[in-house]
Amino acid sequence: MNYTCNIAQATEVAARSSSLLLSLPFDMAREQYASAVRAGLIEASMLAGAQFERTLSSIETATLGPWARRV
């Protein structure tokens, strides 16, 4: 058996799972923003949406560092 490959795969899966778990609050913020726009609480604006996304992405990168998602 090739245990090195299995350990590497397990490490990769664990890292990916951790990244997804750590990014959950940011995904929730995106969903809340979208829900507020749909409900009419925030004006539907492409510029405002882009600014929100840039700001949230910057906060995510600053908070999570190397575990932040890259697009």
PyMOL commands that set and color helices and strands:
alter all, ss='L'
color gray80, all
select helices_A, chain A and resi 3-22+24-38+46-67
alter helices_A, ss='H'
color red, helices_A
deselect
rebuild
show_as cartoon
